[in-house]
């Protein structure tokens, strides 16, 4: 990736140097970690400040307590749907639910 190469050049490190150490030296996150962080920020806003979101997103996620009629340990979590394609797995609805429920 271009970001990794840029960090290696800036720090004068060889091409086989550990990528995690490169990001740690600059106190930054990788692209995947930044994506997950932004999704978690959105989920935090959805859970704690839903009134700041557009009205179209008020019912975007489903609670397990609305889907399942019995008591379970995950009744306070968001419902995670079974998906088949990679694009569905990367959607905010699925990825956000999975990250928040962890």
N, C-alpha and C positions, 0 to 999 in steps of 0.2 A: 504494500500500500504506500501511497505517496506520503502520508503523514509519518509513517514509520521511517521511511527513507530520509525525510527532512530532519527528523529528530536524530537519526544516526549521524548525518552530516554536521548538524549544529553541535553535536557533542563529541565529534571526532571518534566515533566508535566503529568497530568492524561490522561487517554485514551479518555476522552470526551472533551478535550481542543480544542479550535478552531484551525483548520489547518491553516487558513490564518494568524493567529497571530504567528504560529510557523515559517512560511516562512518569515514573516516580521521581526522577531527577528534576523534572519541570513541574511537578505537582499538578498534573493534568490527567484527564481521563481519555481513554481510547474512544474511537468513534462509536463502537457498540455500547460502551458504558455511558457515553453522552446520550445516546438514543434512549437507553433504559432510564436514565436520570430524567430526561424530559417527559417520558411517559409517566414516571412516578410523580413528577410535579403536577401533571394533569390529573392523575388519580387523586392526589392529595387535595387539589382544588375541588374535584368532584365530590369527595367525601366530606370535606370540612367547610368549603365555601361554594356550595353549588349555586347559590344565588348570583355569583359573579360570572357564571357561564351562560351562554345563550340558551334560550328556552328550548331549542331543538335538542339539546343534550341532556335535558332533565331526566329522561327515561332511557338513556343510552345503555346503561348497564343494568342487569337483573340481579337481585339479591337471591341467594339460595333459599331464604325463608319464603319467598313467593313461589318458587319452583317446586320445592319439596314440601310435602305436607307433614312430614314426621320430623322429630327432633334429631339432629345430628351435630357432630362437633363443628362442621363447616357451615352451620346455618347463618352465621354472621358474615360469611365471605361472599364475594361476588360469584355468580354462576359462571362456570367455564364450559363452553360448548365444545363438542367434538368436531374437529375440522379435518379436512382431507388434503387441502392444497397448501403449498408453502405461502402463497399470498394471503390466505385466510389466517394462517398461523402468525403472520407478521402484522395483522390488523391491530389497531388500537384496542378494539373491543376484546380480543382474545389475549393479546400480549399484556394489556393493562390489567386485566383480571388476574392473569397468572402471576405477574410481578407483585401486585398488591396482596394477593392471597399468601404469598410466601412468608 
